[in-house]
Amino acid sequence: SLTKPVHFGKVWIDRERGVALRVEYYESDPTSEQARLACRIESIKHHQLPNDGWVPVEGTRSLHGLDNNKVLSGHIVIDADTITIRREDIPESLFTITFPEGARVHNAITGQTPKAKCQKR
């Protein structure tokens, strides 16, 4: 059985390009009167890849406090020249996560928080 989501999201999509224009995360169902905005990502700019796909490369993220006031805001920028779609340019090591000894990782789907398996060096 699935557990209740940790966050609920609303996404505004550009119909022509199929990309997110704005994203909001809530701590409860955003249609309820008690919905509390946790995070908003907006002013998103996209870069078109050689294969005609689009990726977000710029945006503004704001985190919101218990009273829905903005408490922290930051501008996110990615250098489009560092993006590659060539498989041979992407090392497998990018997908390896090494957790410190004793770390716990929470799985929001199963609700379990087992100790991470650490690799011995």
C-alpha positions as CSV (number, residue, x, y, z in Angstrom):
1,S,0.0,0.0,0.0
2,L,1.1,3.5,-0.7
3,T,1.7,6.0,2.1
4,K,0.6,9.6,2.1
5,P,3.0,11.8,0.1
6,V,5.4,14.0,2.1
7,H,4.7,16.9,-0.2
8,F,2.0,17.7,-2.8
9,G,2.9,19.6,-5.9
10,K,1.3,21.8,-8.5
11,V,3.0,22.3,-11.8
12,W,2.2,24.9,-14.6
13,I,3.2,23.4,-17.9
14,D,4.0,25.1,-21.2
15,R,1.7,23.2,-23.7
16,E,3.9,23.8,-26.7
17,R,7.2,22.7,-25.2
18,G,6.0,20.4,-22.4
19,V,8.1,22.1,-19.8
20,A,7.4,23.4,-16.3
21,L,6.9,27.1,-16.0
22,R,6.2,27.2,-12.3
23,V,6.2,24.6,-9.5
24,E,4.7,24.8,-6.0
25,Y,5.1,22.3,-3.2
26,Y,2.6,22.1,-0.3
27,E,2.7,20.2,2.9
28,S,-0.9,19.0,2.4
29,D,-3.5,18.8,-0.4
30,P,-3.2,22.2,-2.2
31,T,-7.0,22.2,-2.7
32,S,-7.7,22.2,1.0
33,E,-8.2,25.5,3.0
34,Q,-5.4,24.4,5.3
35,A,-2.9,24.0,2.5
36,R,0.5,25.6,3.4
37,L,2.9,26.5,0.6
38,A,6.4,25.1,1.4
39,C,8.3,26.0,-1.7
40,R,7.8,27.8,-5.0
41,I,10.0,27.7,-8.1
42,E,9.3,30.3,-10.7
43,S,10.8,32.5,-13.4
44,I,12.0,29.3,-15.0
45,K,14.1,29.7,-18.2
46,H,14.7,26.7,-20.5
47,H,17.5,25.7,-22.9
48,Q,16.8,23.7,-26.1
49,L,19.1,20.7,-26.6
50,P,20.4,19.4,-29.9
51,N,17.8,16.6,-29.8
52,D,15.0,19.3,-29.5
53,G,14.4,18.5,-25.8
54,W,14.2,21.3,-23.3
55,V,15.9,21.5,-19.8
56,P,15.4,24.2,-17.1
57,V,18.6,26.3,-16.7
58,E,17.5,29.2,-14.5
59,G,14.8,30.0,-11.9
60,T,14.0,31.5,-8.6
61,R,13.3,29.2,-5.6
62,S,11.6,30.5,-2.4
63,L,11.0,28.6,0.8
64,H,8.0,29.6,2.9
65,G,7.5,29.5,6.7
66,L,4.6,28.4,8.8
67,D,2.7,31.7,8.2
68,N,3.2,31.4,4.4
69,N,5.7,34.2,4.4
70,K,8.8,33.9,2.2
71,V,11.7,33.1,4.5
72,L,14.5,32.2,2.1
73,S,14.9,32.9,-1.6
74,G,17.6,32.1,-4.1
75,H,18.4,32.3,-7.8
76,I,19.4,29.0,-9.5
77,V,21.5,29.1,-12.7
78,I,23.0,26.2,-14.7
79,D,25.6,26.8,-17.4
80,A,24.0,25.4,-20.5
81,D,27.4,24.7,-22.0
82,T,27.9,22.0,-19.3
83,I,24.8,20.0,-20.3
84,T,25.4,16.9,-22.4
85,I,23.1,14.3,-23.9
86,R,25.9,12.1,-25.1
87,R,25.9,8.9,-23.0
88,E,29.7,8.5,-23.2
89,D,30.1,11.9,-21.6
90,I,28.2,10.9,-18.5
91,P,30.3,8.8,-16.1
92,E,28.6,6.1,-14.0
93,S,30.2,7.6,-10.9
94,L,27.7,10.5,-11.1
95,F,25.0,8.0,-10.0
96,T,26.9,6.5,-7.0
97,I,26.0,7.9,-3.6
98,T,28.3,7.1,-0.7
99,F,26.5,7.7,2.6
100,P,28.5,8.3,5.9
101,E,28.5,5.5,8.5
102,G,25.3,5.4,10.4
103,A,23.3,7.5,7.9
104,R,19.6,6.8,7.6
105,V,17.6,7.4,4.4
106,H,13.8,7.8,4.6
107,N,11.8,6.1,1.8
108,A,8.6,8.2,1.6
109,I,6.8,5.5,-0.4
110,T,7.4,2.6,2.0
111,G,7.6,4.7,5.1
112,Q,10.8,2.9,6.2
113,T,14.0,4.5,7.3
114,P,16.7,1.8,7.3
115,K,20.4,2.5,7.9
116,A,22.2,3.1,4.6
117,K,24.6,0.5,3.4
118,C,28.0,2.1,3.4
119,Q,30.7,0.9,1.1
120,K,34.0,-0.1,2.7
121,R,37.1,1.4,1.4
